[in-house]
Amino acid sequence: MTPFARAASFALAASFPLSALPSCGGPAVAGSMAPPAAPPLAAATTSRELSTREITVTSELAYLLTLPKGYVAPVGDGGFGLWPMVLFLHGMGERGSDLSLVARHGPPKMLAAGFELPAIVVSPQCPLSSQFGWSTPAVLALVDDLCQRHAVDRDRIYLTGLSMGGYGTWAVACEAPERFAAIAPICGGGDPTKADRLVGLPTWAFHGSADRVVPLAQNEAMVRAIEAAGGAPKFTVYDGVNHDSWTRTYDDPAFWEWLLAQKRPRGR
């Protein structure tokens, strides 16, 4: 049946005597019903509501992976064959899609030059599309993925980063301090109002006193806030050093000895 035929059928079925209709613009025809009165308008209201819905977000980070000498495939969760893992977050200048940029500074540069570390070292690359630095959910998702793929000792996961990566180190640690055995933010800064979350987390921060890119006060504010909350972070300030406070830090064997000696306590 065509649309026109349906319209015609409706008109025939709806026909009724004209005496039942009210006249247009005049008094109602005898016997007709007056239209019902419109209901009163409801008053405007404002309330507080909460919408909860589970969503799935796909995170993608490319990374450099260095497996230590003697590494073997995972053998279970019993501890045998598990390795500590160092997660390194680079600075602003290494963002993009060229992974070779990540090896300009820090642990990946040292490893490429022959430095050996008895740990799994992971150096992800922040995409250019991430205008506000490291994504905390993306970094934590990477940690989850690495723990599933490799023989990672989950009680010995260490987080460190420089400049933008120093900010990322503070941010990620504040969001999930229970995931890490220790952190080492270099020439970065964070949110001091969240510093109390880091009281039980071994922390060693580094900065140059003459830093003209990230003011020393940024890192110092986090350290002082942790101390005010009852923590005891370590803080090293290199006198007269500008922004590159990471070379002296990562070149110091005492730093790696301290970092790898930390272990997440059971129950944290």
C-alpha positions in Angstrom: 0.0 0.0 0.0 1.4 3.4 -1.0 1.8 6.2 1.5 -0.9 8.1 -0.3 -3.4 5.2 -0.1 -2.7 5.0 3.7 -3.5 8.7 4.0 -6.7 8.3 2.1 -7.8 5.3 4.2 -7.2 7.3 7.4 -9.4 10.2 6.1 -12.2 7.8 5.4 -12.0 6.0 8.7 -11.9 9.3 10.6 -15.0 10.9 9.0 -17.8 11.8 11.4 -20.8 14.2 11.3 -19.9 17.9 11.1 -22.4 18.6 13.9 -19.9 17.1 16.3 -17.3 19.8 15.5 -17.0 23.1 17.1 -17.4 26.0 14.7 -14.2 28.0 13.8 -13.9 31.3 15.5 -17.5 31.2 17.0 -19.6 29.5 19.7 -19.5 25.8 19.9 -22.1 23.9 18.0 -24.8 22.5 20.2 -23.8 19.2 21.8 -20.0 19.7 21.3 -17.5 19.4 24.2 -15.2 22.2 25.3 -11.5 21.4 25.2 -10.0 20.6 28.6 -8.1 23.3 30.4 -4.3 23.1 30.1 -2.6 21.9 33.3 -0.5 24.4 35.2 3.2 24.6 34.3 5.5 22.8 36.7 8.0 25.0 38.6 11.6 24.9 37.5 13.8 22.7 39.8 17.5 22.0 40.3 18.9 18.9 41.8 22.3 17.2 42.2 22.6 13.9 40.3 25.4 11.4 39.7 25.9 9.4 36.5 27.9 6.2 36.7 28.8 4.2 33.7 31.7 1.9 33.0 33.7 2.7 29.8 36.6 1.0 28.1 39.5 3.1 26.9 42.3 1.7 24.7 45.8 3.0 25.7 48.8 2.7 23.3 52.4 3.5 24.2 55.4 2.5 22.3 58.5 1.8 24.4 62.1 0.7 24.5 62.5 -2.6 26.4 65.9 -3.8 27.8 66.0 -7.2 29.4 68.9 -7.9 31.7 71.7 -10.4 31.2 70.4 -13.8 32.4 66.8 -13.0 31.9 64.5 -16.0 31.3 60.8 -16.2 30.5 58.3 -15.9 33.4 58.0 -19.1 35.5 55.1 -18.1 37.8 54.4 -15.9 40.8 56.6 -17.7 43.3 59.4 -15.3 43.1 61.9 -17.5 41.3 63.2 -15.9 38.1 61.5 -12.6 38.7 63.3 -9.3 38.1 63.0 -5.7 39.3 61.7 -3.2 36.8 62.7 0.4 36.2 60.2 2.6 34.4 61.8 5.7 32.9 59.7 8.7 31.8 61.5 11.1 29.4 61.1 14.9 29.0 59.2 17.1 26.6 61.7 17.1 23.8 61.5 13.3 23.3 57.8 13.1 22.5 56.7 11.8 19.2 56.7 8.5 17.2 60.5 8.1 16.7 61.6 5.8 19.5 65.2 6.7 19.0 64.5 10.0 20.6 63.8 8.3 23.9 67.5 7.2 24.1 68.8 10.8 24.1 69.0 10.9 27.9 68.8 8.9 31.0 68.8 5.1 31.4 68.1 4.2 27.7 71.1 6.3 26.6 73.3 4.6 29.2 72.1 1.1 28.2 72.8 1.8 24.5 76.3 2.8 25.5 76.9 -0.5 27.3 75.8 0.2 30.8 74.4 -2.9 32.5 71.6 -2.9 35.1 70.3 -6.0 36.8 66.7 -5.0 36.0 64.1 -4.9 33.3 64.2 -1.3 32.0 61.2 0.2 30.2 61.3 3.6 28.5 57.9 4.5 26.9 57.4 7.4 24.5 54.8 10.0 25.1 52.9 10.8 21.9 52.9 14.4 20.5 49.1 14.4 20.8 49.5 14.4 24.6 49.8 18.1 25.1 49.7 18.1 28.8 52.5 15.5 29.4 52.3 12.0 30.6 48.9 10.3 31.0 48.7 8.7 34.4 46.1 6.0 33.3 48.3 5.2 30.2 51.4 4.7 32.3 49.6 2.5 34.9 48.1 0.5 32.1 51.6 -0.1 30.7 52.8 -1.3 34.1 49.9 -3.8 34.1 50.7 -5.0 30.6 54.4 -5.4 31.4 53.7 -7.4 34.6 51.6 -9.8 32.5 54.2 -10.1 29.7 57.4 -10.3 31.6 59.0 -11.8 34.7 58.5 -8.7 36.8 58.9 -8.7 40.6 55.9 -6.6 41.5 57.4 -5.7 44.8 60.4 -4.1 43.1 58.9 -1.7 40.5 60.7 1.7 40.4 59.6 4.9 38.7 61.9 7.7 37.6 61.8 10.5 35.1 63.3 13.9 34.1 61.7 17.3 33.5 58.3 16.4 32.0 59.0 12.9 33.2 59.7 14.3 36.6 56.3 15.7 36.7 54.9 12.4 35.4 56.7 10.5 38.1 55.1 12.6 40.9 51.7 12.4 39.2 51.7 8.7 38.6 53.1 8.0 42.1 50.4 10.1 43.8 47.7 8.3 41.9 49.0 4.8 42.7 51.7 4.8 45.4 51.0 1.2 46.3 52.3 0.1 42.9 55.9 1.2 43.4 58.8 0.3 45.6 60.5 3.7 45.2 60.4 6.8 43.0 63.1 9.3 41.8 61.7 12.4 40.2 64.3 14.7 38.6 63.8 18.4 37.9 60.1 18.1 38.0 57.2 19.1 40.2 53.8 18.0 41.4 50.7 18.7 43.4 51.6 19.3 47.1 48.0 18.7 48.2 48.5 15.0 47.2 51.9 14.6 48.8 50.5 12.9 51.9 49.8 9.9 49.8 53.6 9.4 49.4 54.5 9.3 53.1 55.3 5.6 53.1 57.0 5.5 49.6 60.8 5.7 49.4 61.5 8.9 47.4 64.7 10.6 46.3 64.2 13.8 44.4 66.9 15.8 42.5 67.2 19.3 41.1 69.7 21.9 40.0 69.8 25.1 42.1 70.3 27.2 38.9 67.5 25.4 36.9 66.0 28.1 34.5 63.4 25.6 32.9 61.7 24.1 36.0 62.2 26.2 39.1 63.8 24.4 42.1 60.7 25.4 44.1 58.6 23.0 42.1 60.4 19.9 43.4 61.1 21.4 46.8 57.4 22.0 47.4 56.6 18.3 47.0 59.5 17.3 49.3 58.5 19.7 52.0 54.8 18.6 51.7 55.8 15.0 52.2 57.9 16.0 55.2 55.0 18.0 56.7 52.8 14.9 56.4 55.3 12.8 58.3 57.4 11.3 55.5 61.2 11.3 55.1 62.1 11.8 51.4 65.7 12.3 50.2 66.4 15.5 48.3 69.6 16.4 46.4 70.2 19.8 45.0 73.2 20.3 42.7 74.7 23.7 43.4 75.0 25.8 40.2 73.5 23.2 37.9 70.9 24.3 35.4 68.2 22.0 34.0 70.4 18.9 33.4 70.4 17.4 36.9 69.8 13.9 35.5 73.2 13.2 34.1 74.9 13.4 37.5 72.0 11.4 39.1 72.0 8.5 36.7 75.8 8.4 36.5 76.1 7.9 40.2 76.4 4.2 41.3 75.1 5.2 44.7 71.7 6.2 43.1 71.2 2.7 41.6 72.4 1.0 44.7 69.8 2.9 46.7 67.0 2.4 44.1 67.4 -1.3 43.6 67.7 -1.9 47.4 64.1 -0.7 47.9 61.3 -3.3 48.1 57.6 -2.7 48.5 56.4 -3.9 51.9 53.8 -6.6 52.0 50.3 -5.2 52.4 51.0 -1.8 50.8 
